[in-house]
Structures are given as structure tokens and as C-alpha cells.
Amino acid sequence: MTACFDGDKITVEDLFVKKRMRKRGIGRMAIEALASEFPIARIMELESLGSAEDFYRRIGFKCIAPATDECLSLWRKKLN
């Protein structure tokens, strides 16, 4: 995972879990651990590939801008 923190927002730049390691809660735990590292953060944002959108939806992210031919979809989750 690669992320940055700016004021009240955590931006996840990369989150990859190897296919053979998926469905074990690793991605969810990584997102939760990242959020706990920045307790003053109010939101988390990320851009997503279509193949990961269901995962982000399941863990509480909302799509705020759907994918286009030029851009990935943009997702946001409110924290605390």
C-alpha cells in the first residue's frame, strides 16, 4: 500500500493484494490500519480499477466519480 496524508484526508495511491491471498481480510485490515495511523483524518480517498470497486463498496467507500475512458473511478470513505 502507498498512501499520503494531507490535513484531514488520507489518499490511498496503491493497494494491491496478490490474487492468491485475497478473500482473507488483508485489504480490509490494511485500510483499517492506515486509518488508525492518522486518527485526525476525516476522510479517505482513492482511485479504483473496475475490478476492485465491489471490494471498496463492501468496506464502506462511496463512489463519488465513476470511471471514464480517461480516468479511474474516485471513491471516498468518511472516517470517525
PDB file with one MODEL, atoms N, CA, C and O in Angstrom:
MODEL        1
ATOM      1  N   MET A   1       0.842  -1.171   0.000  1.00  0.00           N
ATOM      2  CA  MET A   1       0.000   0.000   0.000  1.00  0.00           C
ATOM      3  C   MET A   1       0.888   1.234   0.000  1.00  0.00           C
ATOM      4  O   MET A   1       1.913   1.276   0.680  1.00  0.00           O
ATOM      5  N   THR A   2       0.487   2.227  -0.761  1.00  0.00           N
ATOM      6  CA  THR A   2       1.126   3.536  -0.761  1.00  0.00           C
ATOM      7  C   THR A   2       0.035   4.561  -0.492  1.00  0.00           C
ATOM      8  O   THR A   2      -1.035   4.515  -1.099  1.00  0.00           O
ATOM      9  N   ALA A   3       0.311   5.487   0.419  1.00  0.00           N
ATOM     10  CA  ALA A   3      -0.696   6.492   0.765  1.00  0.00           C
ATOM     11  C   ALA A   3      -0.012   7.768   1.200  1.00  0.00           C
ATOM     12  O   ALA A   3       1.178   7.775   1.514  1.00  0.00           O
ATOM     13  N   CYS A   4      -0.780   8.855   1.217  1.00  0.00           N
ATOM     14  CA  CYS A   4      -0.272  10.117   1.759  1.00  0.00           C
ATOM     15  C   CYS A   4      -1.363  10.760   2.608  1.00  0.00           C
ATOM     16  O   CYS A   4      -2.551  10.497   2.426  1.00  0.00           O
ATOM     17  N   PHE A   5      -0.934  11.603   3.533  1.00  0.00           N
ATOM     18  CA  PHE A   5      -1.849  12.274   4.451  1.00  0.00           C
ATOM     19  C   PHE A   5      -1.653  13.771   4.308  1.00  0.00           C
ATOM     20  O   PHE A   5      -0.525  14.263   4.324  1.00  0.00           O
ATOM     21  N   ASP A   6      -2.759  14.495   4.166  1.00  0.00           N
ATOM     22  CA  ASP A   6      -2.694  15.940   3.999  1.00  0.00           C
ATOM     23  C   ASP A   6      -3.840  16.569   4.783  1.00  0.00           C
ATOM     24  O   ASP A   6      -4.979  16.594   4.316  1.00  0.00           O
ATOM     25  N   GLY A   7      -3.539  17.073   5.968  1.00  0.00           N
ATOM     26  CA  GLY A   7      -4.567  17.734   6.771  1.00  0.00           C
ATOM     27  C   GLY A   7      -5.562  16.763   7.345  1.00  0.00           C
ATOM     28  O   GLY A   7      -5.289  16.112   8.354  1.00  0.00           O
ATOM     29  N   ASP A   8      -6.729  16.657   6.707  1.00  0.00           N
ATOM     30  CA  ASP A   8      -7.751  15.745   7.213  1.00  0.00           C
ATOM     31  C   ASP A   8      -8.075  14.618   6.243  1.00  0.00           C
ATOM     32  O   ASP A   8      -9.051  13.894   6.437  1.00  0.00           O
ATOM     33  N   LYS A   9      -7.261  14.464   5.197  1.00  0.00           N
ATOM     34  CA  LYS A   9      -7.546  13.463   4.172  1.00  0.00           C
ATOM     35  C   LYS A   9      -6.375  12.507   3.972  1.00  0.00           C
ATOM     36  O   LYS A   9      -5.224  12.926   3.845  1.00  0.00           O
ATOM     37  N   ILE A  10      -6.691  11.215   3.946  1.00  0.00           N
ATOM     38  CA  ILE A  10      -5.734  10.178   3.567  1.00  0.00           C
ATOM     39  C   ILE A  10      -6.045   9.816   2.119  1.00  0.00           C
ATOM     40  O   ILE A  10      -7.189   9.506   1.788  1.00  0.00           O
ATOM     41  N   THR A  11      -5.045   9.852   1.267  1.00  0.00           N
ATOM     42  CA  THR A  11      -5.209   9.446  -0.119  1.00  0.00           C
ATOM     43  C   THR A  11      -4.431   8.156  -0.328  1.00  0.00           C
ATOM     44  O   THR A  11      -3.208   8.125  -0.188  1.00  0.00           O
ATOM     45  N   VAL A  12      -5.147   7.103  -0.663  1.00  0.00           N
ATOM     46  CA  VAL A  12      -4.521   5.818  -0.954  1.00  0.00           C
ATOM     47  C   VAL A  12      -4.127   5.846  -2.422  1.00  0.00           C
ATOM     48  O   VAL A  12      -4.976   5.993  -3.302  1.00  0.00           O
ATOM     49  N   GLU A  13      -2.853   5.706  -2.675  1.00  0.00           N
ATOM     50  CA  GLU A  13      -2.371   5.764  -4.055  1.00  0.00           C
ATOM     51  C   GLU A  13      -2.276   4.378  -4.676  1.00  0.00           C
ATOM     52  O   GLU A  13      -2.512   4.225  -5.874  1.00  0.00           O
ATOM     53  N   ASP A  14      -1.937   3.375  -3.891  1.00  0.00           N
ATOM     54  CA  ASP A  14      -1.853   2.000  -4.380  1.00  0.00           C
ATOM     55  C   ASP A  14      -2.229   1.046  -3.261  1.00  0.00           C
ATOM     56  O   ASP A  14      -1.790   1.210  -2.122  1.00  0.00           O
ATOM     57  N   LEU A  15      -3.034   0.060  -3.584  1.00  0.00           N
ATOM     58  CA  LEU A  15      -3.317  -1.035  -2.665  1.00  0.00           C
ATOM     59  C   LEU A  15      -3.484  -2.282  -3.512  1.00  0.00           C
ATOM     60  O   LEU A  15      -4.433  -2.398  -4.288  1.00  0.00           O
ATOM     61  N   PHE A  16      -2.568  -3.201  -3.358  1.00  0.00           N
ATOM     62  CA  PHE A  16      -2.620  -4.439  -4.124  1.00  0.00           C
ATOM     63  C   PHE A  16      -2.467  -5.622  -3.184  1.00  0.00           C
ATOM     64  O   PHE A  16      -1.589  -5.635  -2.321  1.00  0.00           O
ATOM     65  N   VAL A  17      -3.329  -6.617  -3.360  1.00  0.00           N
ATOM     66  CA  VAL A  17      -3.216  -7.887  -2.657  1.00  0.00           C
ATOM     67  C   VAL A  17      -3.127  -8.955  -3.739  1.00  0.00           C
ATOM     68  O   VAL A  17      -3.971  -9.018  -4.633  1.00  0.00           O
ATOM     69  N   LYS A  18      -2.104  -9.790  -3.652  1.00  0.00           N
ATOM     70  CA  LYS A  18      -1.948 -10.845  -4.655  1.00  0.00           C
ATOM     71  C   LYS A  18      -3.217 -11.678  -4.745  1.00  0.00           C
ATOM     72  O   LYS A  18      -3.872 -11.949  -3.739  1.00  0.00           O
ATOM     73  N   LYS A  19      -3.549 -12.072  -5.946  1.00  0.00           N
ATOM     74  CA  LYS A  19      -4.797 -12.796  -6.180  1.00  0.00           C
ATOM     75  C   LYS A  19      -4.929 -14.020  -5.278  1.00  0.00           C
ATOM     76  O   LYS A  19      -6.009 -14.281  -4.747  1.00  0.00           O
ATOM     77  N   ARG A  20      -3.867 -14.757  -5.101  1.00  0.00           N
ATOM     78  CA  ARG A  20      -3.936 -15.972  -4.283  1.00  0.00           C
ATOM     79  C   ARG A  20      -4.101 -15.676  -2.793  1.00  0.00           C
ATOM     80  O   ARG A  20      -4.411 -16.580  -2.017  1.00  0.00           O
ATOM     81  N   MET A  21      -3.897 -14.419  -2.384  1.00  0.00           N
ATOM     82  CA  MET A  21      -4.010 -14.029  -0.982  1.00  0.00           C
ATOM     83  C   MET A  21      -5.324 -13.304  -0.678  1.00  0.00           C
ATOM     84  O   MET A  21      -5.570 -12.922   0.466  1.00  0.00           O
ATOM     85  N   ARG A  22      -6.159 -13.116  -1.685  1.00  0.00           N
ATOM     86  CA  ARG A  22      -7.411 -12.390  -1.497  1.00  0.00           C
ATOM     87  C   ARG A  22      -8.436 -13.225  -0.726  1.00  0.00           C
ATOM     88  O   ARG A  22      -8.273 -14.434  -0.561  1.00  0.00           O
ATOM     89  N   LYS A  23      -9.473 -12.570  -0.267  1.00  0.00           N
ATOM     90  CA  LYS A  23     -10.575 -13.185   0.483  1.00  0.00           C
ATOM     91  C   LYS A  23     -10.132 -13.644   1.871  1.00  0.00           C
ATOM     92  O   LYS A  23     -10.704 -14.579   2.430  1.00  0.00           O
ATOM     93  N   ARG A  24      -9.106 -12.980   2.429  1.00  0.00           N
ATOM     94  CA  ARG A  24      -8.620 -13.296   3.769  1.00  0.00           C
ATOM     95  C   ARG A  24      -8.699 -12.082   4.697  1.00  0.00           C
ATOM     96  O   ARG A  24      -8.280 -12.152   5.852  1.00  0.00           O
ATOM     97  N   GLY A  25      -9.236 -10.971   4.191  1.00  0.00           N
ATOM     98  CA  GLY A  25      -9.361  -9.770   5.009  1.00  0.00           C
ATOM     99  C   GLY A  25      -8.132  -8.879   5.011  1.00  0.00           C
ATOM    100  O   GLY A  25      -8.073  -7.908   5.766  1.00  0.00           O
ATOM    101  N   ILE A  26      -7.142  -9.196   4.171  1.00  0.00           N
ATOM    102  CA  ILE A  26      -5.892  -8.438   4.155  1.00  0.00           C
ATOM    103  C   ILE A  26      -6.120  -6.998   3.708  1.00  0.00           C
ATOM    104  O   ILE A  26      -5.621  -6.068   4.342  1.00  0.00           O
ATOM    105  N   GLY A  27      -6.858  -6.807   2.636  1.00  0.00           N
ATOM    106  CA  GLY A  27      -7.118  -5.450   2.142  1.00  0.00           C
ATOM    107  C   GLY A  27      -7.887  -4.625   3.156  1.00  0.00           C
ATOM    108  O   GLY A  27      -7.548  -3.468   3.405  1.00  0.00           O
ATOM    109  N   ARG A  28      -8.916  -5.211   3.739  1.00  0.00           N
ATOM    110  CA  ARG A  28      -9.714  -4.519   4.760  1.00  0.00           C
ATOM    111  C   ARG A  28      -8.833  -4.133   5.943  1.00  0.00           C
ATOM    112  O   ARG A  28      -8.896  -3.002   6.425  1.00  0.00           O
ATOM    113  N   MET A  29      -8.007  -5.076   6.414  1.00  0.00           N
ATOM    114  CA  MET A  29      -7.130  -4.784   7.551  1.00  0.00           C
ATOM    115  C   MET A  29      -6.126  -3.689   7.212  1.00  0.00           C
ATOM    116  O   MET A  29      -5.802  -2.864   8.066  1.00  0.00           O
ATOM    117  N   ALA A  30      -5.629  -3.671   5.979  1.00  0.00           N
ATOM    118  CA  ALA A  30      -4.679  -2.633   5.574  1.00  0.00           C
ATOM    119  C   ALA A  30      -5.332  -1.256   5.605  1.00  0.00           C
ATOM    120  O   ALA A  30      -4.733  -0.292   6.083  1.00  0.00           O
ATOM    121  N   ILE A  31      -6.556  -1.161   5.097  1.00  0.00           N
ATOM    122  CA  ILE A  31      -7.291   0.118   5.119  1.00  0.00           C
ATOM    123  C   ILE A  31      -7.554   0.550   6.558  1.00  0.00           C
ATOM    124  O   ILE A  31      -7.359   1.717   6.899  1.00  0.00           O
ATOM    125  N   GLU A  32      -7.993  -0.375   7.401  1.00  0.00           N
ATOM    126  CA  GLU A  32      -8.262  -0.045   8.804  1.00  0.00           C
ATOM    127  C   GLU A  32      -6.993   0.377   9.540  1.00  0.00           C
ATOM    128  O   GLU A  32      -7.019   1.323  10.327  1.00  0.00           O
ATOM    129  N   ALA A  33      -5.879  -0.321   9.288  1.00  0.00           N
ATOM    130  CA  ALA A  33      -4.612   0.028   9.937  1.00  0.00           C
ATOM    131  C   ALA A  33      -4.148   1.407   9.500  1.00  0.00           C
ATOM    132  O   ALA A  33      -3.664   2.188  10.319  1.00  0.00           O
ATOM    133  N   LEU A  34      -4.292   1.712   8.221  1.00  0.00           N
ATOM    134  CA  LEU A  34      -3.909   3.030   7.725  1.00  0.00           C
ATOM    135  C   LEU A  34      -4.733   4.119   8.400  1.00  0.00           C
ATOM    136  O   LEU A  34      -4.184   5.129   8.840  1.00  0.00           O
ATOM    137  N   ALA A  35      -6.029   3.926   8.483  1.00  0.00           N
ATOM    138  CA  ALA A  35      -6.898   4.920   9.127  1.00  0.00           C
ATOM    139  C   ALA A  35      -6.503   5.114  10.591  1.00  0.00           C
ATOM    140  O   ALA A  35      -6.553   6.236  11.096  1.00  0.00           O
ATOM    141  N   SER A  36      -6.114   4.046  11.275  1.00  0.00           N
ATOM    142  CA  SER A  36      -5.750   4.171  12.694  1.00  0.00           C
ATOM    143  C   SER A  36      -4.425   4.905  12.894  1.00  0.00           C
ATOM    144  O   SER A  36      -4.173   5.433  13.977  1.00  0.00           O
ATOM    145  N   GLU A  37      -3.588   4.946  11.879  1.00  0.00           N
ATOM    146  CA  GLU A  37      -2.315   5.665  11.961  1.00  0.00           C
ATOM    147  C   GLU A  37      -2.505   7.186  11.928  1.00  0.00           C
ATOM    148  O   GLU A  37      -1.621   7.933  12.346  1.00  0.00           O
ATOM    149  N   PHE A  38      -3.646   7.636  11.435  1.00  0.00           N
ATOM    150  CA  PHE A  38      -3.934   9.066  11.304  1.00  0.00           C
ATOM    151  C   PHE A  38      -5.292   9.354  11.939  1.00  0.00           C
ATOM    152  O   PHE A  38      -6.264   9.600  11.224  1.00  0.00           O
ATOM    153  N   PRO A  39      -5.375   9.327  13.270  1.00  0.00           N
ATOM    154  CA  PRO A  39      -6.675   9.472  13.938  1.00  0.00           C
ATOM    155  C   PRO A  39      -7.362  10.814  13.704  1.00  0.00           C
ATOM    156  O   PRO A  39      -8.566  10.927  13.936  1.00  0.00           O
ATOM    157  N   ILE A  40      -6.638  11.826  13.254  1.00  0.00           N
ATOM    158  CA  ILE A  40      -7.293  13.114  12.988  1.00  0.00           C
ATOM    159  C   ILE A  40      -7.873  13.182  11.577  1.00  0.00           C
ATOM    160  O   ILE A  40      -8.567  14.140  11.237  1.00  0.00           O
ATOM    161  N   ALA A  41      -7.590  12.172  10.755  1.00  0.00           N
ATOM    162  CA  ALA A  41      -8.125  12.147   9.392  1.00  0.00           C
ATOM    163  C   ALA A  41      -9.640  12.003   9.440  1.00  0.00           C
ATOM    164  O   ALA A  41     -10.180  11.269  10.268  1.00  0.00           O
ATOM    165  N   ARG A  42     -10.310  12.704   8.552  1.00  0.00           N
ATOM    166  CA  ARG A  42     -11.769  12.657   8.473  1.00  0.00           C
ATOM    167  C   ARG A  42     -12.270  11.886   7.254  1.00  0.00           C
ATOM    168  O   ARG A  42     -13.378  11.349   7.268  1.00  0.00           O
ATOM    169  N   ILE A  43     -11.452  11.832   6.198  1.00  0.00           N
ATOM    170  CA  ILE A  43     -11.863  11.091   5.001  1.00  0.00           C
ATOM    171  C   ILE A  43     -10.678  10.333   4.421  1.00  0.00           C
ATOM    172  O   ILE A  43      -9.518  10.674   4.648  1.00  0.00           O
ATOM    173  N   MET A  44     -11.011   9.293   3.663  1.00  0.00           N
ATOM    174  CA  MET A  44     -10.019   8.546   2.908  1.00  0.00           C
ATOM    175  C   MET A  44     -10.524   8.503   1.471  1.00  0.00           C
ATOM    176  O   MET A  44     -11.702   8.244   1.226  1.00  0.00           O
ATOM    177  N   GLU A  45      -9.629   8.759   0.529  1.00  0.00           N
ATOM    178  CA  GLU A  45      -9.992   8.743  -0.891  1.00  0.00           C
ATOM    179  C   GLU A  45      -9.031   7.855  -1.658  1.00  0.00           C
ATOM    180  O   GLU A  45      -7.888   7.642  -1.254  1.00  0.00           O
ATOM    181  N   LEU A  46      -9.527   7.341  -2.780  1.00  0.00           N
ATOM    182  CA  LEU A  46      -8.684   6.542  -3.664  1.00  0.00           C
ATOM    183  C   LEU A  46      -9.319   6.457  -5.035  1.00  0.00           C
ATOM    184  O   LEU A  46     -10.521   6.665  -5.198  1.00  0.00           O
ATOM    185  N   GLU A  47      -8.494   6.151  -6.012  1.00  0.00           N
ATOM    186  CA  GLU A  47      -8.979   5.846  -7.353  1.00  0.00           C
ATOM    187  C   GLU A  47      -8.944   4.331  -7.502  1.00  0.00           C
ATOM    188  O   GLU A  47      -8.041   3.672  -6.987  1.00  0.00           O
ATOM    189  N   SER A  48      -9.932   3.778  -8.210  1.00  0.00           N
ATOM    190  CA  SER A  48     -10.045   2.332  -8.274  1.00  0.00           C
ATOM    191  C   SER A  48     -10.163   1.816  -9.697  1.00  0.00           C
ATOM    192  O   SER A  48     -10.775   2.438 -10.565  1.00  0.00           O
ATOM    193  N   LEU A  49      -9.557   0.660  -9.902  1.00  0.00           N
ATOM    194  CA  LEU A  49      -9.807  -0.127 -11.104  1.00  0.00           C
ATOM    195  C   LEU A  49     -11.199  -0.727 -10.980  1.00  0.00           C
ATOM    196  O   LEU A  49     -11.682  -0.958  -9.871  1.00  0.00           O
ATOM    197  N   GLY A  50     -11.829  -0.975 -12.090  1.00  0.00           N
ATOM    198  CA  GLY A  50     -13.164  -1.576 -12.059  1.00  0.00           C
ATOM    199  C   GLY A  50     -13.200  -2.892 -11.308  1.00  0.00           C
ATOM    200  O   GLY A  50     -14.192  -3.195 -10.645  1.00  0.00           O
ATOM    201  N   SER A  51     -12.151  -3.672 -11.397  1.00  0.00           N
ATOM    202  CA  SER A  51     -12.111  -4.986 -10.747  1.00  0.00           C
ATOM    203  C   SER A  51     -12.121  -4.907  -9.227  1.00  0.00           C
ATOM    204  O   SER A  51     -12.424  -5.904  -8.573  1.00  0.00           O
ATOM    205  N   ALA A  52     -11.801  -3.757  -8.642  1.00  0.00           N
ATOM    206  CA  ALA A  52     -11.750  -3.621  -7.182  1.00  0.00           C
ATOM    207  C   ALA A  52     -12.927  -2.834  -6.616  1.00  0.00           C
ATOM    208  O   ALA A  52     -13.030  -2.679  -5.399  1.00  0.00           O
ATOM    209  N   GLU A  53     -13.808  -2.339  -7.464  1.00  0.00           N
ATOM    210  CA  GLU A  53     -14.888  -1.478  -6.985  1.00  0.00           C
ATOM    211  C   GLU A  53     -15.818  -2.177  -6.005  1.00  0.00           C
ATOM    212  O   GLU A  53     -16.244  -1.559  -5.029  1.00  0.00           O
ATOM    213  N   ASP A  54     -16.147  -3.441  -6.230  1.00  0.00           N
ATOM    214  CA  ASP A  54     -17.021  -4.158  -5.291  1.00  0.00           C
ATOM    215  C   ASP A  54     -16.373  -4.263  -3.917  1.00  0.00           C
ATOM    216  O   ASP A  54     -17.053  -4.141  -2.899  1.00  0.00           O
ATOM    217  N   PHE A  55     -15.069  -4.488  -3.883  1.00  0.00           N
ATOM    218  CA  PHE A  55     -14.352  -4.553  -2.606  1.00  0.00           C
ATOM    219  C   PHE A  55     -14.489  -3.238  -1.847  1.00  0.00           C
ATOM    220  O   PHE A  55     -14.837  -3.239  -0.666  1.00  0.00           O
ATOM    221  N   TYR A  56     -14.222  -2.121  -2.508  1.00  0.00           N
ATOM    222  CA  TYR A  56     -14.298  -0.825  -1.832  1.00  0.00           C
ATOM    223  C   TYR A  56     -15.719  -0.521  -1.370  1.00  0.00           C
ATOM    224  O   TYR A  56     -15.918   0.041  -0.293  1.00  0.00           O
ATOM    225  N   ARG A  57     -16.690  -0.885  -2.168  1.00  0.00           N
ATOM    226  CA  ARG A  57     -18.088  -0.686  -1.783  1.00  0.00           C
ATOM    227  C   ARG A  57     -18.394  -1.503  -0.513  1.00  0.00           C
ATOM    228  O   ARG A  57     -19.037  -0.995   0.406  1.00  0.00           O
ATOM    229  N   ARG A  58     -17.942  -2.753  -0.458  1.00  0.00           N
ATOM    230  CA  ARG A  58     -18.198  -3.620   0.700  1.00  0.00           C
ATOM    231  C   ARG A  58     -17.584  -3.085   1.988  1.00  0.00           C
ATOM    232  O   ARG A  58     -18.116  -3.320   3.073  1.00  0.00           O
ATOM    233  N   ILE A  59     -16.469  -2.367   1.877  1.00  0.00           N
ATOM    234  CA  ILE A  59     -15.826  -1.879   3.108  1.00  0.00           C
ATOM    235  C   ILE A  59     -16.175  -0.419   3.413  1.00  0.00           C
ATOM    236  O   ILE A  59     -15.498   0.235   4.207  1.00  0.00           O
ATOM    237  N   GLY A  60     -17.226   0.079   2.782  1.00  0.00           N
ATOM    238  CA  GLY A  60     -17.778   1.364   3.186  1.00  0.00           C
ATOM    239  C   GLY A  60     -17.420   2.575   2.360  1.00  0.00           C
ATOM    240  O   GLY A  60     -17.784   3.690   2.733  1.00  0.00           O
ATOM    241  N   PHE A  61     -16.715   2.403   1.246  1.00  0.00           N
ATOM    242  CA  PHE A  61     -16.415   3.539   0.374  1.00  0.00           C
ATOM    243  C   PHE A  61     -17.620   3.817  -0.517  1.00  0.00           C
ATOM    244  O   PHE A  61     -18.380   2.909  -0.854  1.00  0.00           O
ATOM    245  N   LYS A  62     -17.784   5.078  -0.891  1.00  0.00           N
ATOM    246  CA  LYS A  62     -18.834   5.506  -1.814  1.00  0.00           C
ATOM    247  C   LYS A  62     -18.172   6.054  -3.070  1.00  0.00           C
ATOM    248  O   LYS A  62     -17.176   6.774  -2.991  1.00  0.00           O
ATOM    249  N   CYS A  63     -18.728   5.712  -4.228  1.00  0.00           N
ATOM    250  CA  CYS A  63     -18.204   6.233  -5.490  1.00  0.00           C
ATOM    251  C   CYS A  63     -18.660   7.679  -5.636  1.00  0.00           C
ATOM    252  O   CYS A  63     -19.855   7.973  -5.611  1.00  0.00           O
ATOM    253  N   ILE A  64     -17.684   8.581  -5.790  1.00  0.00           N
ATOM    254  CA  ILE A  64     -18.047   9.992  -5.960  1.00  0.00           C
ATOM    255  C   ILE A  64     -17.829  10.469  -7.392  1.00  0.00           C
ATOM    256  O   ILE A  64     -18.298  11.542  -7.772  1.00  0.00           O
ATOM    257  N   ALA A  65     -17.114   9.666  -8.189  1.00  0.00           N
ATOM    258  CA  ALA A  65     -16.939   9.979  -9.613  1.00  0.00           C
ATOM    259  C   ALA A  65     -16.688   8.666 -10.350  1.00  0.00           C
ATOM    260  O   ALA A  65     -15.650   8.035 -10.149  1.00  0.00           O
ATOM    261  N   PRO A  66     -17.622   8.249 -11.195  1.00  0.00           N
ATOM    262  CA  PRO A  66     -17.442   6.997 -11.925  1.00  0.00           C
ATOM    263  C   PRO A  66     -16.285   7.081 -12.916  1.00  0.00           C
ATOM    264  O   PRO A  66     -15.861   8.165 -13.319  1.00  0.00           O
ATOM    265  N   ALA A  67     -15.794   5.921 -13.291  1.00  0.00           N
ATOM    266  CA  ALA A  67     -14.703   5.843 -14.263  1.00  0.00           C
ATOM    267  C   ALA A  67     -15.152   6.382 -15.617  1.00  0.00           C
ATOM    268  O   ALA A  67     -16.323   6.293 -15.986  1.00  0.00           O
ATOM    269  N   THR A  68     -14.198   6.937 -16.341  1.00  0.00           N
ATOM    270  CA  THR A  68     -14.415   7.355 -17.723  1.00  0.00           C
ATOM    271  C   THR A  68     -13.335   6.682 -18.564  1.00  0.00           C
ATOM    272  O   THR A  68     -12.526   5.912 -18.046  1.00  0.00           O
ATOM    273  N   ASP A  69     -13.326   6.973 -19.843  1.00  0.00           N
ATOM    274  CA  ASP A  69     -12.286   6.412 -20.707  1.00  0.00           C
ATOM    275  C   ASP A  69     -10.897   6.903 -20.312  1.00  0.00           C
ATOM    276  O   ASP A  69      -9.902   6.229 -20.577  1.00  0.00           O
ATOM    277  N   GLU A  70     -10.826   8.074 -19.680  1.00  0.00           N
ATOM    278  CA  GLU A  70      -9.539   8.666 -19.322  1.00  0.00           C
ATOM    279  C   GLU A  70      -9.174   8.520 -17.848  1.00  0.00           C
ATOM    280  O   GLU A  70      -8.001   8.646 -17.497  1.00  0.00           O
ATOM    281  N   CYS A  71     -10.156   8.254 -16.968  1.00  0.00           N
ATOM    282  CA  CYS A  71      -9.904   8.280 -15.519  1.00  0.00           C
ATOM    283  C   CYS A  71     -10.477   7.055 -14.824  1.00  0.00           C
ATOM    284  O   CYS A  71     -11.487   6.489 -15.244  1.00  0.00           O
ATOM    285  N   LEU A  72      -9.802   6.660 -13.745  1.00  0.00           N
ATOM    286  CA  LEU A  72     -10.333   5.633 -12.867  1.00  0.00           C
ATOM    287  C   LEU A  72     -11.474   6.223 -12.047  1.00  0.00           C
ATOM    288  O   LEU A  72     -11.625   7.443 -11.984  1.00  0.00           O
ATOM    289  N   SER A  73     -12.273   5.373 -11.422  1.00  0.00           N
ATOM    290  CA  SER A  73     -13.334   5.879 -10.554  1.00  0.00           C
ATOM    291  C   SER A  73     -12.716   6.425  -9.264  1.00  0.00           C
ATOM    292  O   SER A  73     -11.658   5.970  -8.830  1.00  0.00           O
ATOM    293  N   LEU A  74     -13.384   7.397  -8.663  1.00  0.00           N
ATOM    294  CA  LEU A  74     -12.914   8.021  -7.433  1.00  0.00           C
ATOM    295  C   LEU A  74     -13.855   7.625  -6.303  1.00  0.00           C
ATOM    296  O   LEU A  74     -15.075   7.734  -6.426  1.00  0.00           O
ATOM    297  N   TRP A  75     -13.263   7.157  -5.189  1.00  0.00           N
ATOM    298  CA  TRP A  75     -14.032   6.646  -4.056  1.00  0.00           C
ATOM    299  C   TRP A  75     -13.641   7.403  -2.788  1.00  0.00           C
ATOM    300  O   TRP A  75     -12.498   7.832  -2.632  1.00  0.00           O
ATOM    301  N   ARG A  76     -14.620   7.559  -1.878  1.00  0.00           N
ATOM    302  CA  ARG A  76     -14.389   8.288  -0.623  1.00  0.00           C
ATOM    303  C   ARG A  76     -15.082   7.542   0.520  1.00  0.00           C
ATOM    304  O   ARG A  76     -16.166   6.980   0.368  1.00  0.00           O
ATOM    305  N   LYS A  77     -14.406   7.565   1.665  1.00  0.00           N
ATOM    306  CA  LYS A  77     -14.968   6.981   2.881  1.00  0.00           C
ATOM    307  C   LYS A  77     -14.790   7.975   4.011  1.00  0.00           C
ATOM    308  O   LYS A  77     -13.687   8.478   4.228  1.00  0.00           O
ATOM    309  N   LYS A  78     -15.869   8.266   4.737  1.00  0.00           N
ATOM    310  CA  LYS A  78     -15.781   9.116   5.900  1.00  0.00           C
ATOM    311  C   LYS A  78     -15.226   8.304   7.070  1.00  0.00           C
ATOM    312  O   LYS A  78     -15.619   7.157   7.282  1.00  0.00           O
ATOM    313  N   LEU A  79     -14.320   8.904   7.816  1.00  0.00           N
ATOM    314  CA  LEU A  79     -13.717   8.253   8.968  1.00  0.00           C
ATOM    315  C   LEU A  79     -14.208   8.921  10.235  1.00  0.00           C
ATOM    316  O   LEU A  79     -14.379  10.140  10.261  1.00  0.00           O
ATOM    317  N   ASN A  80     -14.434   8.165  11.264  1.00  0.00           N
ATOM    318  CA  ASN A  80     -14.890   8.671  12.569  1.00  0.00           C
ATOM    319  C   ASN A  80     -15.868   9.784  12.404  1.00  0.00           C
ATOM    320  O   ASN A  80     -16.356  10.329  13.395  1.00  0.00           O
TER     321      ASN A  80
ENDMDL
END
